[in-house]
Amino acid sequence: MRPTKRDGNLLERARAVIPGGMYGHQSTARMPEGTPQFFGRSHGTRVWDADGNCYIDMMSAYGPNLLGYGHAGIDAVIREQMALGDTMTGPGPVMVDLAEALVGMIGHADWAMFCKNGADATSMAMVTARAHTGRRKVLIAKGAYHGAAPWNTPRPAGTLPEDRAHIVYFEYNDLQSLTDAARAVQGDLAAVFATPFRHDTFADQSVLDPDYARGVRAICDAHDAVLVVDEVRAGFRLSRDCTWDSIGVQPDLSAWGKVLGNGQPISALLGKEHLRAAASEIFVTGSFWFSAVPMVAALETLRLVRETDYLEKLTETGTYLRDALAKQAQSHGFGLRQTGPATMPMILFEEDPDFRFGYHWCRIAMKNGLWLSPYHNMFINGAMTLADMDEALEKTEIAFLDLKKNRANVPPVAALMPKAQLAIK
Amino acid sequence: MRPTKRDGNLLERARAVIPGGMYGHQSTARMPEGTPQFFGRSHGTRVWDADGNCYIDMMSAYGPNLLGYGHAGIDAVIREQMALGDTMTGPGPVMVDLAEALVGMIGHADWAMFCKNGADATSMAMVTARAHTGRRKVLIAKGAYHGAAPWNTPRPAGTLPEDRAHIVYFEYNDLQSLTDAARAVQGDLAAVFATPFRHDTFADQSVLDPDYARGVRAICDAHDAVLVVDEVRAGFRLSRDCTWDSIGVQPDLSAWGKVLGNGQPISALLGKEHLRAAASEIFVTGSFWFSAVPMVAALETLRLVRETDYLEKLTETGTYLRDALAKQAQSHGFGLRQTGPATMPMILFEEDPDFRFGYHWCRIAMKNGLWLSPYHNMFINGAMTLADMDEALEKTEIAFLDLKKNRANVPPVAALMPKAQLAIK
């Protein structure tokens, strides 16, 4: 990257007081060499690292930034509510407004509960399904990410076999595999987890197949099991409704997070009427789950989702970038695998089994002011314009030229070597 | 309570779109009849319900409000950081400042990790201890609250025996019970959980007994097990350090939440050097765990904790109230059990086995503008003055007079009848 004197100092200090220097999905340990770790500022489509270098940010905070960093309208309601109150001894009236807004927008939702982490919502879905059915087994697609709690974390250090004793895995997008898995636990099947599309790291994405979705619904109906759609990653970037509702397949529960408050900390579990009793039996709570500020931010975000053409813009912007990148790659003799929805770009290189081309290309683009990920899907946000994409494409052009020149000598990815198996799953 | 037209309407609407009308610790379903559910505003020591009635709030948002609602200095750093950035693609430099601040303040802390819920921190403590020891068993005091995740929730609906297969219970403040429990799982003991003092609901609190703490430490050492102190509820209301450090007994890990950012959503796991490797092996993360705004709020809160006499003031205020209440009760012919630290008041009535006196007394005080809890410990905050306590005592005086007059006719508590066993644990 560019001069990173402050970032280097921060990292050195971080290594002294934070295990591993950084943890979780925002650790840059697996990113291209020299990727800065810390950000001093963000605005609209841009982030600035600690040294003041500016980037067009294609990660959008790993999703939460749906409509632009520091969105003026959302910022205004946040500041207004801050003056009234945030974390209080009870929720603000906005909690009811927000639940009503979601019930009004999301096809299958008859009720809502709010929490903080995406994994709070997926865990509550699991517990609600078990409370409702009185059964134990939960079916999850192999490699699908539903959070970092002991029952679903992709890295098992410190967890026990009991944590996932009743989690059963099937192959994504494979109805026969799901049918077999459900049959194997017949009579004890509580829930099937699904995602809007396949969005595993280091792998091609998929799009939602309506036949598959209908098949999953039919299997759940046959077993009287609860269908949970995990919208945490993809919510409101494919549809203004739950993605499965939007193709006519109603889940029983859905988990939401990230985008709900455009960056404010809030997540939600939504559900159908017949699960209301079970949802009111389970005990879940958190110190900040009733805070009013994230709720007003969510209410305003939902209003913008309903009343603006943000989704058409996201789609136009993402498609424009995807098409232009494909042509740019081809003109330099590279093939790209751009899979999944255009609003959540995943860019992998053909003939790049150990990701070295992708890493090099990202590294050069990032050095030139375009923040990318070589292994995680990215997120288009509503502040992005076609002019931003043209600017991004100038930077990817430089990256393609560099990659072409150095094609024969691009080194393997140091960050992936120690735990390649772990990372690639 | 007082006229609650808006609150009543909100509750009716909530019952349509929120399971049970409300969930978790901020549900007023078990509070005195007519307790409002929603708050329109908070400032300093006060909250206003949705109908505009003002209360001196002895709950302090169930803990987070350490220094006063909307504290001007903390509010200023929040607004400043909001203009720079909050939830971004990486953490702000403040994450390092904050980890350094905690390591500098908390005796046993050599490193810090940040999260959102208190239960995130306690769960990470459990997972870290298991990763470090390679063992399974975790000892927890019966009735102690460490979160609402499947492994520790007080209400088991929807959870499985496997969720707590390796959780073992002992009697709080009973070294023999702990010794026996540890011996029973010898060779497989990963961790012992402790709290600064016993703070169960519907029960007398205790104070921290140094002999007990030293005994717990000795048992952990004998078994080479990890000692975890859960400071989520009581942090910085007894000490500027971890409570156990402050009496010379170092835990290996501690979990923090609630007060860290004076109401901003942030929690933390702190640990000793020998657990750093295990903490860096576990995979834990969340969409909003790296947000900069709660971290600047925490940094400023910690500065105020270090540099002001807030703790002496909390203690003075809490002690003043406690002493005056004891006299007031006595003058009306009642005995109060005021247990635990004065900064976290727990007020139960003598000769009140089914809590009806306490509920009635709270109900009258609340009706007159003093927000109390008849079953949960309360929280003194730094905005409270002796004048506020005098004002509170005027309201409790009215409540005592009313209780005295109606002593023979106070009805049992309707809210406790359906699930008395559940509630009282």
Contacts between the chains, C-beta under 8 A, distances in Angstrom:
chain1	res1	chain2	res2	distance
A	6	B	93	7.4
A	10	B	93	5.4
A	10	B	96	5.3
A	13	B	96	4.9
A	13	B	100	6.8
A	14	B	95	7.5
A	14	B	96	5.0
A	14	B	99	7.2
A	16	B	100	8.0
A	17	B	96	6.9
A	17	B	99	3.9
A	17	B	100	5.3
A	17	B	103	5.0
A	17	B	110	7.7
A	17	B	111	5.4
A	17	B	112	6.1
A	18	B	95	7.5
A	18	B	96	7.3
A	18	B	99	5.2
A	18	B	111	6.0
A	18	B	112	6.5
A	18	B	113	6.7
A	19	B	111	5.4
A	19	B	113	6.3
A	19	B	271	7.8
A	19	B	276	5.1
A	19	B	277	7.7
A	19	B	279	3.9
A	19	B	280	3.8
A	20	B	279	7.9
A	20	B	280	3.4
A	22	B	91	7.5
A	23	B	113	6.0
A	23	B	279	7.8
A	23	B	280	6.8
A	23	B	283	7.9
A	23	B	284	6.7
A	23	B	285	6.9
A	24	B	283	7.4
A	24	B	284	6.3
A	24	B	285	2.8
A	24	B	286	7.3
A	24	B	289	6.2
A	24	B	290	7.5
A	25	B	285	4.7
A	26	B	89	7.2
A	26	B	90	5.3
A	26	B	91	6.2
A	26	B	285	7.4
A	26	B	289	7.8
A	26	B	290	4.8
A	28	B	90	7.0
A	36	B	90	7.2
A	37	B	90	5.7
A	37	B	91	7.4
A	38	B	90	5.7
A	38	B	91	6.0
A	38	B	92	6.4
A	38	B	93	5.1
A	38	B	95	7.4
A	38	B	96	7.6
A	39	B	85	6.4
A	39	B	88	4.6
A	39	B	89	6.5
A	39	B	90	4.7
A	39	B	91	7.2
A	39	B	92	6.1
A	40	B	84	6.8
A	40	B	85	7.6
A	40	B	92	6.7
A	40	B	93	6.6
A	41	B	84	4.8
A	41	B	85	5.2
A	42	B	84	7.6
A	42	B	85	3.7
A	42	B	88	4.7
A	42	B	89	7.9
A	43	B	85	7.6
A	47	B	85	7.4
A	47	B	88	5.7
A	47	B	89	5.7
A	47	B	90	7.7
A	49	B	90	7.9
A	50	B	93	5.4
A	57	B	88	7.9
A	57	B	89	5.5
A	59	B	89	4.3
A	60	B	89	7.3
A	61	B	87	4.9
A	61	B	88	5.4
A	61	B	89	5.3
A	62	B	89	6.7
A	62	B	287	6.8
A	63	B	287	6.8
A	64	B	87	4.9
A	64	B	287	6.0
A	64	B	288	7.2
A	65	B	87	7.2
A	69	B	85	6.5
A	69	B	88	7.2
A	70	B	82	7.6
A	70	B	83	7.4
A	70	B	85	7.2
A	75	B	82	7.1
A	78	B	82	7.3
A	79	B	79	7.1
A	79	B	82	7.7
A	82	B	70	7.6
A	82	B	75	7.1
A	82	B	78	7.3
A	82	B	79	7.6
A	83	B	70	7.4
A	84	B	40	6.8
A	84	B	41	4.8
A	84	B	42	7.6
A	85	B	39	6.4
A	85	B	40	7.6
A	85	B	41	5.2
A	85	B	42	3.7
A	85	B	43	7.6
A	85	B	47	7.4
A	85	B	69	6.4
A	85	B	70	7.2
A	86	B	263	5.7
A	86	B	264	7.7
A	87	B	61	4.9
A	87	B	64	4.9
A	87	B	65	7.2
A	87	B	263	3.8
A	87	B	264	7.5
A	87	B	265	7.5
A	88	B	39	4.6
A	88	B	42	4.7
A	88	B	47	5.7
A	88	B	57	7.9
A	88	B	61	5.4
A	88	B	69	7.2
A	89	B	26	7.2
A	89	B	39	6.5
A	89	B	42	7.9
A	89	B	47	5.7
A	89	B	57	5.5
A	89	B	59	4.3
A	89	B	60	7.3
A	89	B	61	5.3
A	89	B	62	6.7
A	89	B	371	6.3
A	90	B	26	5.3
A	90	B	28	7.0
A	90	B	36	7.3
A	90	B	37	5.8
A	90	B	38	5.7
A	90	B	39	4.7
A	90	B	47	7.7
A	90	B	49	8.0
A	91	B	22	7.5
A	91	B	26	6.2
A	91	B	37	7.4
A	91	B	38	6.0
A	91	B	39	7.2
A	92	B	38	6.4
A	92	B	39	6.0
A	92	B	40	6.7
A	93	B	6	7.5
A	93	B	10	5.4
A	93	B	38	5.1
A	93	B	40	6.6
A	93	B	50	5.4
A	95	B	14	7.4
A	95	B	18	7.5
A	95	B	38	7.4
A	96	B	10	5.3
A	96	B	13	4.9
A	96	B	14	5.0
A	96	B	17	6.9
A	96	B	18	7.3
A	96	B	38	7.6
A	99	B	14	7.2
A	99	B	17	4.0
A	99	B	18	5.3
A	100	B	13	6.8
A	100	B	16	8.0
A	100	B	17	5.3
A	102	B	17	8.0
A	103	B	17	5.0
A	110	B	17	7.7
A	111	B	16	8.0
A	111	B	17	5.4
A	111	B	18	6.0
A	111	B	19	5.4
A	112	B	17	6.1
A	112	B	18	6.5
A	113	B	18	6.7
A	113	B	19	6.3
A	113	B	23	6.0
A	116	B	116	4.4
A	116	B	117	5.8
A	116	B	265	6.2
A	116	B	286	7.5
A	116	B	288	6.8
A	117	B	116	5.8
A	117	B	117	7.0
A	117	B	120	7.1
A	117	B	286	4.3
A	117	B	287	6.6
A	117	B	288	7.4
A	118	B	286	7.2
A	118	B	287	5.5
A	119	B	286	6.8
A	120	B	117	7.1
A	123	B	149	7.1
A	123	B	150	7.2
A	126	B	158	7.7
A	127	B	150	6.3
A	127	B	157	7.5
A	127	B	158	3.6
A	127	B	159	6.4
A	128	B	158	6.1
A	129	B	158	7.6
A	130	B	158	4.4
A	130	B	159	7.3
A	130	B	160	7.0
A	131	B	157	4.6
A	131	B	158	3.3
A	132	B	158	7.9
A	136	B	160	5.8
A	148	B	283	5.5
A	148	B	284	5.0
A	148	B	285	5.0
A	148	B	286	7.3
A	149	B	123	7.1
A	149	B	149	7.4
A	150	B	123	7.2
A	150	B	127	6.3
A	150	B	151	7.8
A	151	B	150	7.7
A	153	B	282	8.0
A	153	B	283	5.1
A	153	B	284	7.4
A	154	B	283	6.4
A	155	B	281	7.8
A	155	B	282	7.2
A	155	B	283	3.5
A	157	B	127	7.5
A	157	B	131	4.6
A	157	B	278	7.5
A	157	B	281	4.2
A	157	B	282	4.9
A	157	B	283	6.9
A	158	B	126	7.7
A	158	B	127	3.6
A	158	B	128	6.1
A	158	B	129	7.6
A	158	B	130	4.4
A	158	B	131	3.3
A	158	B	132	7.9
A	158	B	278	6.9
A	158	B	281	7.2
A	158	B	282	4.7
A	159	B	127	6.4
A	159	B	130	7.3
A	160	B	130	6.9
A	160	B	136	5.8
A	160	B	165	7.6
A	160	B	166	6.5
A	162	B	162	4.2
A	162	B	163	7.6
A	162	B	165	4.5
A	162	B	166	6.9
A	163	B	162	7.6
A	163	B	163	7.9
A	165	B	160	7.6
A	165	B	162	4.5
A	166	B	160	6.5
A	166	B	162	6.9
A	232	B	287	7.5
A	257	B	287	5.5
A	258	B	287	4.9
A	263	B	86	5.7
A	263	B	87	3.8
A	263	B	288	8.0
A	263	B	291	7.5
A	264	B	86	7.7
A	264	B	87	7.5
A	264	B	288	8.0
A	265	B	87	7.5
A	265	B	116	6.2
A	265	B	265	5.1
A	265	B	287	7.6
A	265	B	288	3.8
A	265	B	291	6.6
A	265	B	294	7.8
A	267	B	287	7.5
A	271	B	19	7.8
A	276	B	19	5.1
A	277	B	19	7.8
A	278	B	157	7.5
A	278	B	158	6.9
A	279	B	19	3.9
A	279	B	20	7.9
A	279	B	23	7.8
A	280	B	19	3.7
A	280	B	20	3.4
A	280	B	23	6.8
A	281	B	155	7.8
A	281	B	157	4.2
A	281	B	158	7.2
A	282	B	153	8.0
A	282	B	155	7.2
A	282	B	157	4.9
A	282	B	158	4.7
A	283	B	23	7.9
A	283	B	24	7.4
A	283	B	148	5.5
A	283	B	153	5.1
A	283	B	154	6.3
A	283	B	155	3.5
A	283	B	157	6.9
A	284	B	23	6.7
A	284	B	24	6.3
A	284	B	148	5.1
A	284	B	153	7.4
A	285	B	23	6.9
A	285	B	24	2.8
A	285	B	25	4.7
A	285	B	26	7.4
A	285	B	148	5.0
A	286	B	24	7.2
A	286	B	116	7.5
A	286	B	117	4.3
A	286	B	118	7.2
A	286	B	119	6.8
A	286	B	148	7.3
A	287	B	62	6.8
A	287	B	63	6.8
A	287	B	64	6.0
A	287	B	117	6.6
A	287	B	118	5.5
A	287	B	232	7.5
A	287	B	257	5.5
A	287	B	258	4.9
A	287	B	265	7.6
A	287	B	267	7.5
A	288	B	64	7.2
A	288	B	116	6.8
A	288	B	117	7.4
A	288	B	263	8.0
A	288	B	264	8.0
A	288	B	265	3.8
A	289	B	24	6.2
A	289	B	26	7.8
A	289	B	117	8.0
A	290	B	24	7.5
A	290	B	26	4.8
A	291	B	263	7.5
A	291	B	265	6.6
A	292	B	39	8.0
A	294	B	265	7.8
A	371	B	89	6.3
